[in-house]
């Protein structure tokens, strides 16, 4: 029901990821900006975990082969449905034969396309997410290519049952990631700790869905730290010997041996999906209590989204 006419650097099928398999070495995968995908799914009446498309750097075109309801969230890719502008955070109806074209966003990295019914692909370990490193999930474990055809899942309601001109205010990333200090934070001097939180770290072009590599003045360890391999997960900020932090992302490995300087709080993980190469990011230290409060604030925001959409 959807034909791929053009793709940018990377377009992949993603949902909220697979859980319960990290002990077997399987990463979570899923959307880098899980908040954006969740909102897009709610706009079109899907369950939060329905599969959509993660589109990096825009520059993609899709042909709808049947009438469909869709929404875009995340980075604003200045999209157009034929000649009509399409704005992120709004619900739209498309007719068979219409083309959706996305351009390069000026800010942000990932745009998410959700369609009513979701993208229908076989589930692997309970998830439709594409694990590009392992090569499974989504469409044959790879990014989408020109001429790919995507099947849309069965709609619970007709497209006409969802009203037009429905939108919500999307959160905007500000280049700040809130973090809690990690197990090895105290292995570093006060000067190194201060440097970690005051440096404007630049996102390296050598970043991907496994992790975001940062560049800045190297942080030096007081002593050489030798660690046994330990469990890691998305959001962990490792500090390798070169002193340049790495933020593990959706496809990050399940174990590692580098010192864990800090951990991005769960309610800020969505911001990783909008960090583009060359941008600066700061770390802000918060307590566990503040992290829990941030999670509650995000949960209330999603509740307000659900209530607002239910009334339209």
Buried (B, 14 or more C-beta within 10 A) or exposed (E): BBBBBBBBEBBBBBBBBBEEBBEEEBBBBBBBBBBBBBBBBBBBBBEBBBBBBBBBBBBBBBBBBEBBBBBBBBBBBBBBBEEEEBEBBBBBBBEEEBBBBBBEBEEBBBBBBBBBBBBBBEEBBEBBBBBBBBEBBBBEBBBBEEEBEBEBBEBEEEBEEBEEEBBBEBBEBEBEBBBBBBBBBEBBEEEBBEBBEEBEBBBBEEBBBBBBBBBBEEBEBEEEBEEEEEEBBBBBBBBEEEBBBBBBBBBBBBEBEBBBBBBBBBBBBBBBBBBBBEBBBBBEBBEEEBBBBBBEEBEEBBEEBEEBBEEE
